Amino acid sequence: MRRIYLDHAATTPTDPEVARVMSLYLTDRFGNPSSTYSYGQEAKKAIEEARVQVAELIGARDDEIVFTSGGTEADNFAVKGVAFANENKGNHLITTSIEHHAVIETCKFLERKGFRVTYLPVDVYGLVDPSDVKKAITNKTILISVMHANNEVGTIEPITEIGKIAKERGISFHTDAVQTVGHIPLNVDELGVDLLSMSGHKLYGPKGVGALYVRKGTKLVPFMHGGEQERRWRAGTENAPGIIGFGRAAELARREMSNEAERLTYLRDKLIEGILERIHHTHLNGHPSGRLPNNVDVTFDFVEGESIVLNLDLEGICASTGSACSSSSLEPSHVLLAMGLSPEQAHGSLRLTLGKWTTEEMIEQVLDVLPRIIGKLRAISPLLRNHR
Ligand SMILES: Cc1ncc(COP(=O)(O)O)c(C=O)c1O
């Protein structure tokens, strides 16, 4: 059976060109980048090239990029790093109720350490209101952290507006751009951010590598203590193959992004329209137009998302009920609840995220299979029986 992979928000397949470059640094060019002989210096040079490639993708300078073990570490680094570096200035952080767990759990940890955190609400589309950010600021606020686009519903947040507010008040501004980097054009100066998180495996690079953009002059404490790697921001022997693969993925994304975003938007809209047309009692989650080009998130009344995912899997289609890290838990999505959905509706959600190798034929196949699955599940649904 041919597989149709529609879970690119969870992870993307590694581009073969990325894998090819990485394999060189796993085999022949295995040297430690800190070693002074040529094996080491070869790896060091390639890491610095990757830094330039990643910086160029987001309009940053290469010395503002710190490589990390992924998006989670970049989020931890940004939030804890700024909090601990500014303790003498204040103890208040502002974030949103729809952040990835990497930010939310870090904020909860800081609350246990005596910091105060405001979790801003969102509207029915999952949008944060910049005026809510303004109202939440106190003279103790040291960090604002708002994600660029939500990983579940795909809504793109008004980062530029919030960036202006943060700048006016002299507050550090972080955005988790794990879902947008390499997918939509993005420039750190236009967004007005001081810190920005990225992850390799969301843009056809490898897993276990990411980066934090740190604007020159931003006050934060290092994430790992030890050697002098990453200009002392993040000690530890560099994941050279990972970083070099991430760099190549960033370069490919920069070249392919605009055509790819256009192609995916067409397929996304075809899938959304097809689902809403063919399956009644179905709602689109997230913003109708201000959303990621590859994101389709829908709620089917009277059915469980988990059952849909299992049935799709039997047909060779990979999809998810929400973010990968929460899809193994039976808690309804905190994002959908924050958008005002009931726990039952949140349980009936399905996320389909498209990618580089998704074709129109695959979308047609999903549109053929999905109504059958929903029909079958509704026929045996106690939720529907209770509703009647
Ligand atoms: C918005 C967002 N932030 C952070 C992460 C975590 O990134 P990583 O898997 O690289 O740790 C993810 C991954 O799902 C994400 O979607």
The ligand as an SDF file (V2000), in Angstrom:
LIG
                    3D

 16 16  0  0  0  0  0  0  0  0999 V2000
    5.5430   25.3360   17.5830 C   0  0  0  0  0  0  0  0  0  0  0  0
    6.5270   24.3240   18.0360 C   0  0  0  0  0  0  0  0  0  0  0  0
    7.4580   24.6690   18.9380 N   0  0  0  0  0  0  0  0  0  0  0  0
    8.3890   23.7860   19.3650 C   0  0  0  0  0  0  0  0  0  0  0  0
    8.4130   22.4940   18.9070 C   0  0  0  0  0  0  0  0  0  0  0  0
    9.4640   21.5500   19.4060 C   0  0  0  0  0  0  0  0  0  0  0  0
   10.4700   21.3760   18.4540 O   0  0  0  0  0  0  0  0  0  0  0  0
   11.4590   20.0860   18.5460 P   0  0  0  0  0  0  0  0  0  0  0  0
   10.6470   18.9040   18.1400 O   0  0  0  0  0  0  0  0  0  0  0  0
   12.5560   20.4160   17.5800 O   0  0  0  0  0  0  0  0  0  0  0  0
   11.9490   20.0280   19.9500 O   0  0  0  0  0  0  0  0  0  0  0  0
    7.4490   22.0770   17.9790 C   0  0  0  0  0  0  0  0  0  0  0  0
    7.3980   20.6730   17.5020 C   0  0  0  0  0  0  0  0  0  0  0  0
    6.3430   20.0690   17.3890 O   0  0  0  0  0  0  0  0  0  0  0  0
    6.4890   23.0300   17.5180 C   0  0  0  0  0  0  0  0  0  0  0  0
    5.5650   22.6840   16.6300 O   0  0  0  0  0  0  0  0  0  0  0  0
  1  2  1  0
  2  3  1  0
  2 15  2  0
  3  4  2  0
  4  5  1  0
  5  6  1  0
  5 12  2  0
  6  7  1  0
  7  8  1  0
  8  9  2  0
  8 10  1  0
  8 11  1  0
 12 13  1  0
 12 15  1  0
 13 14  2  0
 15 16  1  0
M  END
$$$$
